[in-house]
Amino acid sequence: MLDCFTNADRVLKKDSQQDYHLEYAMENNTHTILAFSRQLHTCDPNDKSLTESTVRVIWAYHDKDFKYGGQNYHGSNRGTKSLRLLNPEKNAVIPPSLPYFDLANQNVSYLVSASVFPLPYYLICIAACEHASLTMSSKCTMMPTVEPLIQKGHESIVHHILLYQCSSSLNDSVLDYGHECYHPNMPDSFLTCQTVIFAWAIGGEGFIYPPHVGLSIGTALDPQYVLMEVHYDNPSYVEGMIDNSGLRLFYTANLRRYDAGVIEAGLWVSLFHNIPPGMPEFLSEGHCTLECLEEALDAEKPTGIHVFAVLLHAHLAGRALRMRHFRKGSELQLLAYDDEFDFNFQEFQYLKEERTILPGDNLVTECHYSTLNRTDMTWGGFSTRNEMCLSYLVYYPKINLTRCESIPDLMEQLQFIGVKQIYRPVRTWPFIIKSPKQYKNLSFVDAMNKFKWSREQGHSYNDYVLKLPLNVRCTKTENAEWTIHGMMALPPEIERPYTTEPIICSSSSWLNANLFLTVLIVVYISAIASRSHEPFVQL
């Protein structure tokens, strides 16, 4: 095994510091298997540190042995894959006999589709529990895992899927068909489906709950109907595309101790979130404020909730995402982060240890963007050409808090470009500007696009927006709101920021199992290909 590196000339060069160590190797007529290890932080300028962020793995092989200085070209035997090498393993094992039901779209051709389904087994479950008190402790069925069902060939088209709990009074007549989301003709009943109970994004795999937690169905307080919202990415507007993707939900009668909940935290998805063009770096923050958490937790769980997984979500301009956690002026360790965000690989990060969220805590979703190749403003929205800045926190025990988000004050944003007045009362959206003259009768979207953004002005605008008062968004199920919803709050004052431990580069760090990684590579070679002697890998 040889530790190599390359640069822009694409020529492999032997690294003077050999940091990869072969642990195991074998080869037969069809497979080459290699296991190797290295430090997470080698402090070698030709190596990349390994963290909990996404790692883009590049692989290539040839059916003949490697000779340094005269390597064979791999041809089409190559590929890439984004991975989280340090994401904790899913320890739970799902029995192959576990029953399931599928929620799948039927020949959908929309950019964003929605279908409402009655949850199967709901009536059966109620019948089985008819003598039990219908409280959160009298569950009939629990879902221990959810898997995506992506139609073959559509892996790059299906961008993300959200599963919402709907009102129990939903009109049954809408169950027979799907509809385009957010269309003016979308059934009003769909608007009752606001509570996220599961989220999947492109590149992700199935989600397995810990052994003591599950998603409850079958009681009066559980979802009777769910809405599945599928977002598609078809930037070339290819016509005639039909999709039947969806989700597979496994279920069991073996009850678990806690009900799982999901909180959507970050920036409320709207035009209030905007990013100037031509920016190599722009930071947006979405606040799950102490005011919202305090009201909800004090009312339902004063001892706090326990987060065990986080999904960080952004779109094409996203470069790095973080979920920061604050308590009484001090910053705690990051809940989750991805400093190498890959739009095409978004999955839940299982936390190494559960984290407790208490009344009075602050959670901040931090999103770093680049709009260098864009000439117009980037707006918050559902298209992949728009942006989002969200975190989905999976936790227990479940409380009645569905969204904990914020939006910066829009009128103060407009003051940055010189807007003085808008037409009132507001009768159109986006609303229309009254003065000054250069923006008169323009929507605020057109005005922001008309402003001549320089990189310096973009940086100033970024600093300005991060200090603005926040409009608190704090919602419950059934479209209900906590009393703090719509109130104004200020970003938290951080007295003691969190400091990370210094990177250890000494050779003694090999003694610490937490500081190195062992990787197993299995390469399948066609049995027809001739095989020479020993396996070889360059890294």
MARSEMI-987295 format. One line per 4 residues: for each residue x, y, z of C-alpha. Coordinates in nm, 2 decimals, always signed. Example, Ala and Ser with C-alpha at 12.3 -4.5 7.8 and 13.67 -1.06 7.14 Angstrom:
+1.23/-0.45/+0.78  +1.37/-0.11/+0.71;
END
This chain:
+0.00/+0.00/+0.00  +0.13/+0.34/-0.10  +0.01/+0.68/+0.03  +0.00/+0.92/-0.27;
-0.14/+1.26/-0.35  -0.21/+1.46/-0.67  -0.27/+1.82/-0.77  -0.40/+2.00/-1.08;
-0.17/+1.81/-1.31  -0.34/+1.48/-1.20  -0.01/+1.30/-1.17  +0.02/+1.07/-0.87;
+0.31/+1.16/-0.63  +0.44/+0.96/-0.34  +0.37/+1.13/-0.01  +0.69/+1.18/+0.20;
+0.47/+1.11/+0.51  +0.32/+0.77/+0.48  +0.00/+0.78/+0.70  -0.20/+0.49/+0.56;
-0.14/+0.15/+0.72  -0.26/-0.18/+0.56  -0.45/-0.39/+0.82  -0.57/-0.67/+0.60;
-0.58/-0.78/+0.23  -0.70/-1.07/+0.03  -0.78/-1.14/-0.33  -0.95/-1.41/-0.54;
-1.08/-1.44/-0.90  -1.36/-1.19/-0.84  -1.28/-0.97/-0.54  -1.00/-0.76/-0.40;
-1.05/-0.67/-0.03  -0.84/-0.42/+0.16  -0.87/-0.29/+0.51  -0.65/+0.01/+0.61;
-0.63/+0.27/+0.88  -0.50/+0.62/+0.93  -0.52/+0.90/+1.19  -0.82/+1.14/+1.17;
-0.57/+1.43/+1.17  -0.24/+1.35/+1.02  -0.12/+1.72/+1.01  +0.01/+1.63/+0.66;
-0.06/+1.91/+0.41  -0.12/+1.64/+0.15  -0.39/+1.47/+0.36  -0.74/+1.58/+0.44;
-0.85/+1.57/+0.81  -1.14/+1.34/+0.87  -1.43/+1.49/+1.07  -1.80/+1.43/+1.11;
-1.86/+1.63/+0.79  -1.93/+1.48/+0.45  -1.63/+1.32/+0.28  -1.62/+1.29/-0.10;
-1.45/+0.96/-0.17  -1.30/+0.91/-0.51  -1.21/+0.55/-0.62  -1.05/+0.39/-0.93;
-0.90/+0.05/-1.01  -0.74/-0.15/-1.29  -0.73/-0.52/-1.34  -0.36/-0.52/-1.36;
-0.12/-0.45/-1.07  +0.00/-0.10/-1.01  +0.36/+0.01/-1.09  +0.47/+0.34/-0.94;
+0.56/+0.59/-1.21  +0.38/+0.39/-1.49  +0.03/+0.34/-1.35  -0.24/+0.20/-1.58;
-0.53/+0.42/-1.67  -0.84/+0.31/-1.49  -1.08/+0.39/-1.78  -1.44/+0.37/-1.67;
-1.35/+0.18/-1.35  -1.39/+0.48/-1.13  -1.65/+0.67/-0.93  -1.72/+0.90/-0.64;
-1.95/+0.88/-0.34  -2.02/+1.11/-0.05  -2.01/+0.95/+0.29  -2.00/+1.04/+0.66;
-1.72/+0.82/+0.77  -1.76/+0.91/+1.14  -2.14/+0.90/+1.16  -2.23/+0.65/+1.44;
-2.35/+0.32/+1.31  -2.71/+0.22/+1.32  -2.71/-0.06/+1.58  -3.07/-0.16/+1.56;
-3.14/-0.46/+1.34  -3.48/-0.47/+1.16  -3.61/-0.83/+1.14  -3.68/-0.93/+0.78;
-4.03/-1.04/+0.87  -4.13/-0.70/+1.00  -4.45/-0.59/+0.83  -4.47/-0.26/+0.64;
-4.69/-0.05/+0.42  -4.59/+0.18/+0.13  -4.69/+0.54/+0.06  -4.62/+0.60/-0.31;
-4.71/+0.86/-0.56  -4.91/+0.74/-0.86  -4.78/+0.87/-1.19  -4.68/+1.22/-1.07;
-4.56/+1.48/-1.31  -4.54/+1.79/-1.09  -4.24/+1.97/-0.95  -4.38/+1.94/-0.60;
-4.65/+1.68/-0.54  -4.87/+1.61/-0.24  -5.08/+1.30/-0.16  -5.29/+1.24/+0.15;
-5.31/+0.88/+0.28  -5.52/+0.73/+0.56  -5.27/+0.54/+0.78  -5.34/+0.17/+0.74;
-5.41/-0.03/+1.05  -5.56/+0.27/+1.23  -5.91/+0.12/+1.27  -5.77/-0.22/+1.34;
-5.55/-0.07/+1.61  -5.83/+0.12/+1.77  -6.03/-0.20/+1.78  -5.74/-0.38/+1.96;
-5.71/-0.10/+2.21  -6.08/-0.02/+2.26  -6.06/-0.11/+2.63  -5.75/+0.10/+2.69;
-5.74/+0.47/+2.78  -5.65/+0.66/+2.46  -5.35/+0.85/+2.61  -5.00/+0.88/+2.49;
-4.91/+0.58/+2.70  -5.16/+0.34/+2.54  -5.00/+0.29/+2.20  -5.12/+0.02/+1.96;
-4.85/+0.03/+1.69  -4.51/+0.19/+1.65  -4.29/+0.25/+1.35  -3.93/+0.16/+1.42;
-3.79/+0.25/+1.08  -3.88/+0.44/+0.75  -3.71/+0.38/+0.42  -3.72/+0.58/+0.09;
-3.88/+0.41/-0.22  -3.71/+0.60/-0.50  -3.82/+0.49/-0.85  -3.52/+0.34/-1.04;
-3.35/+0.60/-1.26  -3.50/+0.89/-1.06  -3.23/+0.91/-0.79  -3.12/+1.25/-0.91;
-3.47/+1.38/-0.97  -3.64/+1.31/-0.63  -3.49/+1.58/-0.41  -3.66/+1.54/-0.08;
-3.97/+1.39/+0.08  -4.16/+1.53/+0.38  -4.43/+1.34/+0.57  -4.68/+1.56/+0.76;
-4.95/+1.48/+1.01  -5.29/+1.60/+0.90  -5.60/+1.71/+1.10  -5.81/+1.42/+1.22;
-6.11/+1.61/+1.07  -5.96/+1.61/+0.72  -6.22/+1.56/+0.44  -6.20/+1.20/+0.31;
-6.29/+1.31/-0.04  -5.93/+1.43/-0.10  -5.78/+1.08/-0.04  -5.83/+0.95/-0.39;
-5.57/+1.17/-0.57  -5.26/+1.37/-0.53  -5.21/+1.73/-0.62  -4.94/+1.99/-0.71;
-4.82/+2.15/-0.38  -4.88/+2.52/-0.32  -5.09/+2.55/-0.63  -5.40/+2.78/-0.60;
-5.63/+2.49/-0.67  -5.47/+2.26/-0.40  -5.75/+2.13/-0.17  -5.79/+2.34/+0.14;
-5.77/+2.02/+0.35  -5.41/+1.99/+0.25  -5.34/+2.30/+0.45  -5.42/+2.12/+0.77;
-5.11/+1.90/+0.72  -4.84/+2.11/+0.89  -4.67/+1.88/+1.14  -4.35/+1.72/+1.01;
-4.32/+1.36/+1.14  -4.05/+1.24/+0.89  -3.80/+1.40/+0.65  -3.58/+1.24/+0.38;
-3.34/+1.42/+0.14  -3.15/+1.32/-0.17  -2.86/+1.08/-0.10  -2.99/+0.97/+0.23;
-3.08/+0.62/+0.33  -3.35/+0.48/+0.56  -3.40/+0.60/+0.92  -3.39/+0.37/+1.22;
-3.51/+0.48/+1.56  -3.32/+0.38/+1.87  -3.45/+0.07/+2.05  -3.63/+0.28/+2.32;
-3.80/+0.52/+2.08  -4.06/+0.48/+1.80  -4.31/+0.68/+1.60  -4.65/+0.60/+1.75;
-4.97/+0.54/+1.55  -5.31/+0.42/+1.65  -5.42/+0.63/+1.94  -5.65/+0.93/+1.93;
-5.35/+1.16/+1.96  -5.16/+1.00/+1.68  -5.19/+1.08/+1.31  -5.49/+0.93/+1.14;
-5.40/+1.09/+0.80  -5.06/+1.18/+0.66  -4.96/+1.40/+0.37  -4.65/+1.30/+0.17;
-4.49/+1.59/+0.00  -4.23/+1.50/-0.27  -4.00/+1.77/-0.41  -3.86/+1.71/-0.76;
-3.56/+1.87/-0.92  -3.60/+1.90/-1.30  -3.39/+2.21/-1.39  -3.40/+2.13/-1.76;
-3.78/+2.11/-1.75  -3.78/+1.77/-1.93  -4.13/+1.70/-2.02  -4.32/+1.37/-1.98;
-4.14/+1.26/-1.66  -4.36/+1.04/-1.45  -4.27/+0.93/-1.10  -4.40/+0.68/-0.85;
-4.15/+0.73/-0.56  -4.25/+0.73/-0.19  -4.18/+0.59/+0.15  -4.19/+0.24/+0.31;
-4.31/+0.25/+0.68  -4.24/-0.06/+0.89  -4.45/-0.12/+1.20  -4.47/-0.34/+1.50;
-4.70/-0.41/+1.80  -4.39/-0.43/+2.03  -4.43/-0.10/+2.20  -4.14/+0.12/+2.29;
-4.09/+0.34/+2.59  -4.10/+0.68/+2.42  -4.28/+0.85/+2.14  -4.05/+1.03/+1.89;
-4.12/+1.39/+1.78  -3.97/+1.61/+1.51  -3.90/+1.98/+1.54  -3.83/+2.19/+1.23;
-3.59/+2.46/+1.33  -3.41/+2.73/+1.14  -3.52/+3.00/+0.90  -3.89/+3.02/+0.81;
-3.90/+2.94/+0.44  -4.00/+3.27/+0.27  -3.88/+3.57/+0.07  -3.77/+3.72/+0.40;
-3.46/+3.50/+0.36  -3.24/+3.64/+0.08  -2.88/+3.63/-0.04  -2.71/+3.89/-0.27;
-2.55/+3.76/-0.59  -2.17/+3.72/-0.64  -2.09/+3.64/-0.28  -1.81/+3.39/-0.21;
-1.94/+3.36/+0.15  -2.27/+3.46/+0.30  -2.40/+3.35/+0.64  -2.77/+3.31/+0.73;
-2.90/+3.22/+1.08  -3.23/+3.07/+1.17  -3.32/+3.09/+1.54  -3.52/+2.85/+1.76;
-3.55/+3.11/+2.03  -3.54/+3.07/+2.40  -3.88/+3.24/+2.41  -4.04/+2.96/+2.20;
-3.86/+2.68/+2.37  -3.93/+2.81/+2.71  -4.31/+2.85/+2.65  -4.34/+2.50/+2.49;
-4.12/+2.31/+2.73  -4.24/+2.48/+3.04  -4.60/+2.38/+2.94  -4.53/+2.02/+2.84;
-4.19/+1.90/+2.95  -4.00/+2.12/+3.20  -3.72/+1.86/+3.24  -3.64/+1.89/+2.87;
-3.64/+1.67/+2.56  -3.36/+1.45/+2.43  -3.24/+1.49/+2.07  -3.08/+1.18/+1.91;
-3.06/+1.27/+1.54  -3.05/+1.58/+1.32  -3.10/+1.64/+0.95  -2.93/+1.96/+0.82;
-3.10/+2.09/+0.50  -3.01/+2.35/+0.24  -3.01/+2.38/-0.14  -2.76/+2.43/-0.42;
-2.59/+2.74/-0.28  -2.53/+2.57/+0.06  -2.16/+2.51/+0.15  -2.15/+2.44/+0.53;
-2.43/+2.40/+0.79  -2.42/+2.39/+1.17  -2.67/+2.35/+1.45  -2.54/+2.56/+1.75;
-2.67/+2.52/+2.10  -2.67/+2.79/+2.37  -2.76/+2.79/+2.74  -2.75/+3.09/+2.97;
-2.51/+3.29/+2.76  -2.27/+2.99/+2.70  -2.23/+2.80/+2.38  -2.24/+2.42/+2.42;
-2.09/+2.17/+2.18  -2.24/+2.17/+1.83  -2.55/+1.95/+1.80  -2.46/+1.87/+1.44;
-2.25/+2.01/+1.16  -2.14/+1.95/+0.81  -1.85/+2.18/+0.69  -1.84/+2.00/+0.35;
-2.21/+2.01/+0.27  -2.31/+1.82/-0.04  -2.65/+1.90/-0.18  -2.68/+1.55/-0.33;
-2.61/+1.38/+0.00  -2.84/+1.48/+0.29  -2.92/+1.23/+0.56  -2.98/+1.23/+0.93;
-2.68/+1.25/+1.16  -2.71/+1.01/+1.45  -2.57/+1.18/+1.76  -2.30/+0.99/+1.95;
-2.47/+1.09/+2.27  -2.83/+1.21/+2.32  -2.84/+1.59/+2.39  -3.09/+1.74/+2.63;
-3.28/+2.07/+2.53  -3.40/+2.26/+2.83  -3.64/+2.56/+2.87  -3.45/+2.88/+2.80;
-3.20/+2.72/+2.56  -3.13/+2.87/+2.22  -3.08/+2.67/+1.90  -2.93/+2.84/+1.59;
-2.92/+2.68/+1.25  -2.62/+2.84/+1.07  -2.59/+2.82/+0.69  -2.30/+2.93/+0.48;
-2.37/+3.00/+0.12  -2.18/+3.08/-0.20  -2.36/+3.27/-0.48  -2.05/+3.35/-0.69;
-2.20/+3.22/-1.01  -2.53/+3.41/-0.97  -2.64/+3.75/-1.10  -2.97/+3.79/-0.92;
-3.08/+3.76/-0.56  -3.13/+3.41/-0.42  -3.46/+3.39/-0.23  -3.59/+3.15/+0.03;
-3.82/+2.90/-0.13  -3.90/+2.55/-0.22  -3.72/+2.53/-0.56  -3.36/+2.40/-0.55;
-3.27/+2.73/-0.71  -3.41/+2.90/-0.40  -3.26/+2.84/-0.06  -3.35/+2.69/+0.28;
-3.17/+2.69/+0.61  -3.33/+2.42/+0.82  -3.26/+2.16/+1.08  -3.49/+1.86/+1.16;
-3.44/+1.75/+1.52  -3.57/+1.40/+1.61  -3.62/+1.37/+1.98  -3.82/+1.22/+2.27;
-4.05/+1.24/+2.45  -4.29/+1.40/+2.20  -4.42/+1.75/+2.28  -4.66/+1.98/+2.09;
-4.40/+2.18/+1.92  -4.37/+2.14/+1.54  -4.18/+2.45/+1.42  -3.93/+2.67/+1.61;
-3.80/+2.92/+1.36  -3.74/+3.29/+1.29  -3.74/+3.55/+1.01  -3.54/+3.87/+1.02;
-3.75/+4.19/+1.00  -3.82/+4.25/+0.63  -3.88/+4.63/+0.65  -3.54/+4.68/+0.81;
-3.38/+4.47/+0.54  -3.53/+4.70/+0.28  -3.39/+5.00/+0.46  -3.05/+4.88/+0.37;
-3.12/+4.95/+0.00  -3.29/+5.28/+0.08  -3.66/+5.19/+0.08  -3.86/+5.44/+0.28;
-4.23/+5.36/+0.23  -4.45/+5.08/+0.10  -4.81/+5.10/-0.01  -5.05/+5.03/+0.28;
-5.27/+4.85/+0.34  -5.08/+4.56/+0.19  -5.30/+4.39/-0.08  -5.04/+4.22/-0.29;
-4.75/+3.98/-0.23  -4.47/+4.06/-0.27  -4.58/+4.40/-0.16  -4.52/+4.72/-0.36;
-4.28/+5.01/-0.27  -4.40/+5.37/-0.26  -4.08/+5.55/-0.22  -3.80/+5.65/-0.30;
-3.86/+5.73/-0.67  -3.61/+5.47/-0.81  -3.81/+5.19/-0.65  -4.16/+5.33/-0.69;
-4.42/+5.07/-0.79  -4.17/+4.79/-0.78  -4.22/+4.48/-0.57  -3.96/+4.44/-0.30;
-3.82/+4.14/-0.49  -3.77/+4.36/-0.80  -3.62/+4.64/-0.59  -3.36/+4.40/-0.42;
-3.27/+4.27/-0.77  -3.24/+4.63/-0.91  -3.00/+4.73/-0.63  -2.64/+4.72/-0.76;
-2.48/+4.47/-0.53  -2.10/+4.48/-0.49  -1.91/+4.23/-0.28  -1.84/+4.49/-0.02;
-2.21/+4.58/+0.00  -2.30/+4.21/+0.03  -2.07/+4.17/+0.33  -2.21/+4.48/+0.49;
-2.57/+4.36/+0.43  -2.48/+4.02/+0.58  -2.35/+4.19/+0.90  -2.66/+4.41/+0.91;
-2.91/+4.13/+0.87  -2.75/+3.91/+1.14  -2.81/+4.18/+1.40  -3.18/+4.25/+1.31;
-3.47/+4.17/+1.54  -3.63/+3.84/+1.48  -4.00/+3.75/+1.42  -4.06/+3.43/+1.62;
-4.24/+3.14/+1.45  -4.35/+2.89/+1.71  -4.62/+2.65/+1.61  -4.81/+2.34/+1.73;
-5.01/+2.07/+1.55  -5.33/+2.14/+1.37  -5.19/+2.49/+1.27  -5.22/+2.61/+1.63;
-4.97/+2.86/+1.76  -4.79/+2.92/+2.09  -4.86/+3.27/+2.23  -4.50/+3.38/+2.14;
-4.57/+3.32/+1.77  -4.54/+3.65/+1.57  -4.36/+3.83/+1.86  -4.03/+4.00/+1.81;
-3.71/+3.88/+1.98  -3.34/+3.96/+1.96  -3.05/+3.72/+1.86  -2.88/+3.57/+2.17;
-2.59/+3.74/+2.33  -2.30/+3.50/+2.35  -2.08/+3.56/+2.65  -1.88/+3.24/+2.63;
-1.84/+3.08/+2.28  -1.76/+2.71/+2.26  -1.39/+2.64/+2.20  -1.29/+2.31/+2.03;
-1.01/+2.09/+2.15  -0.68/+2.14/+1.97  -0.58/+1.89/+1.70  -0.33/+1.63/+1.82;
-0.06/+1.54/+1.57  +0.19/+1.34/+1.77  +0.26/+0.98/+1.70  +0.12/+0.89/+2.04;
-0.23/+0.98/+1.92  -0.24/+0.64/+1.75  -0.29/+0.49/+2.09  -0.63/+0.67/+2.12;
-0.89/+0.47/+1.93  -1.10/+0.78/+1.89  -0.83/+0.95/+1.67  -0.80/+0.70/+1.39;
-1.02/+0.53/+1.14  -1.02/+0.19/+0.98  -1.17/+0.15/+0.63  -1.26/-0.16/+0.45;
-1.26/-0.15/+0.07  -1.41/-0.43/-0.14  -1.35/-0.42/-0.51  -1.53/-0.65/-0.74;
-1.34/-0.75/-1.06  -1.51/-0.94/-1.34  -1.41/-1.30/-1.34  -1.32/-1.27/-1.70;
-1.04/-1.02/-1.63  -0.69/-1.16/-1.59  -0.55/-1.11/-1.24  -0.19/-1.06/-1.16;
-0.03/-1.08/-0.82  -0.08/-0.86/-0.52  -0.36/-0.61/-0.46  -0.26/-0.24/-0.46;
-0.43/+0.08/-0.36  -0.33/+0.44/-0.39  -0.47/+0.69/-0.13;
END
